[in-house]
Amino acid sequence: MTDKNRWIALYVLCAGMLMIVLDITIVNVALPSIQDDLGFSQSSLAWVVNAYLIAFGGLLLLSGRFGDILGRKSVFMTGLGVFTLASLLCGLAQSQEMLVAARFVQGVGGAMTSAVILGMIVTMFPEPREQAKAIGVYAFVASGGGSVGLLAGGVLTESINWHWIFFVNIPIAIVTAILAVRLLDRDEGIGFGQGADVAGAVLITSSLMLGVYTIVSPAAEHGWGSAAALGLGAASLLLLLAFVVREARTANPIMPLRIFRSRNVAGANVVQALSVAGMFGMFFLGSLYLQRVLGYDALEIGLAFLPVTVVMGTLSIRYTEPLIMRFGARTMLIPGMGLIAVGLLLFTQAPVEGSYVQHVLPPMILFGLGAGLSFPALMTLAMSGATQEDAGLTSGLVNTAAQVGGALGLAVLATLSATRSDGLIEGGEATASALTSGYHLAFLIGAGLVVAAIVVAVTVLQPEEQAERRVAADAEPAGAEAAYSEAA
């Protein structure tokens, strides 16, 4: 592949990722219209989102590993096809059942497509400087696309109808597929070796799907102390434990546990889960503050979040790569997350009669600066211990940490925020004031989660050079053993 084609291929992969990210947020804007048109109740409407999240979060890790085994291009193209077909079915849906079922299938396609992208990028760009720049572009799309989705959802829903938030995926996917076929090199994958680890695949998929279901349904609806939430949560953890035991003992594991020997891989995923859990308060509950307290409509909410995308994009694409190359990813990650925490703390001061310029725009700018610095650095650290054979698995792990952390954080923050607001309303406080107090609590807890992520980053993560030396040292015994076996 020529140098020019590699960069074009990167933009093709990022277009596929943007489509997935847009779909996650674009649907939230259209939920009221979908409810009115198809007659969803308030509780059943959540399944338009939940059905997608369960499939998406449950299959990311497995999809990433299948990319290593079967070839990442094959998994990417298959996922793109599934996602496109499901998007068509979502747009054509005339019943609740059809839409929810199509959303589940769409989540399957989204997981297959997005799980392997980061792994493909790091293998396409092995040279550190180019890799840092490529990951910067990817990180901008993966994180900044959410606010673009809010804007696009508002425009499509208000100017046409909700069906087009799904139909718009189809031309994007077709163009992406055509270019991907021409530009992406086919990788054969490492194969199943001694056979497929079917039991391991079933255990990890069941554990993650059940875990995401527990977060988005019984825990969100009935509270974390409910019998359903506790029982299903315990079952999910037991399945995860059984999976770890299985992988430690089987000869050909679907997820080799050696991947966690890298402090940067393990630590970066913990940081990812904590930071995303904290930052979801900014997007989701920040949108509710703008809508329910300040009276913004869907389009105005999208425009309100646009500065986050502009600042993040400017940093990620133009400045983050030279900063990472000069100071190191770990050095850039920590102040970036610090800016995010400060932005969340500033949002706790937004009043009932808040002004956008005075109370909303400064946190947005800080959030964009922080995400633009920290997200590419975090992706670089998370992939720094990935080998050629495990790049897809590592990529899937990063995405899984983000999705599970985001779902868990959103459930916790939304529940605590609603509990505080309901208590204040029952005590006689005005609705707008009670809602604002609930959002303030969520922003404060979100800032605390980001601070916890900073603590993990400081204590666990290593500078890239040190991590690379450790990976090389760990690989030497395996390489020596392989050479000995070949000589024998």
Secondary structure, DSSP 8 states (H G I E B T S, - for coil): --HHHHHHHHHHHHHHHHHHHHHHHHHHHHHHHHHHHHT--HHHHTHHHHHHHHHHHHHHHHHHHHHHHH-HHHHHHHHHHHHHHHHHHHHH--SHHHHHHHHHHHHHHHHHHHHTHHHHHHHH--SHHHHHHHHHHHHHHHHHHHHHHHHHHHHHHHHS-TTHHHHTHHHHHHHHHHHHHHHS--------TT---HHHHHHHHHHHHHHHHHHHTHHHHH-TTSHHHHHHHHHHHHHHHHHHHHHHH-SS-SS-GGGGGSHHHHHHHHHHHHHHHHHHIIIIIHHHIIIIIS---HHHHHHHHHHHHHHHHHIIIIIHHHHHHHH-HHHHHHHHHHHHHHHHHHHTT--TT--IIIIIHHHHHHHHHHHHHHHHHHHHHHHTT--TTTHHHHHHHHHHHHHHHHHHHHHHHHHHHHHHHHHHHHTT--HHHHHHHHHHHHHHHHHHHHHHHHHHHHHH---HHHHHHHHHHHHHHHHHHHHHHHH-
